[in-house]
Amino acid sequence: MKRIALLTLLATLVLPAAAALAAEGTGGTPGTTAAAEQKPGWYFFPPGRATMALGITIGLGLIIIGAGKGIGSIGSHATDAIARQPEAGGRIFTTMIISAALIEGVTLFSIVVALLTMILGAV
């Protein structure tokens, strides 16, 4: 099961950037126009910015992994706390939901910033 998760993570992080790396490596051939060289492919990354695309792709993967691990940890510890003190379950649940919402807010903000950086081409 760990192998499948690792392969999924690898595919999520590396395959989208592979097209950008391949596009950057193909230089202009003699006889082609500048408009033909700038024609975008199926990839989402700006042409000529493969290292930026790879970095942002890895960063997006780490953002999602970190948020998932954080929210999972909150849920796990809240369940343990409710099992120890059932009478405090309402307060623990409320605190858990607020903490998870804050993590999701920061995650969404980070993803938006990374995607804007990728789209606008700012480094």
C-alpha angles and dihedrals in degrees: 000000000000090000092056091049091049093049091048090051091048092050092048094050104035110030098064091051093047091074091052091049091049092048092051092051094055106083125196114286120220113272097029122118126234091248091057091051093052095049106121121234129212092289122099098218122097112262114257095024102092097140091051090048092050092048094048092046092053090044092053090050091051091048092054094044092050094048092048092049092047096049091044090052091049091051093047095050092044090053090050091048093049090049090054096044112021093175091064093051096110095054092043091050092050092050090048093053093048092049092048091049091052091050091049091049093053090045093052091048091050092049092049091050092048093048092047089050090051095046097044094041095229115153 
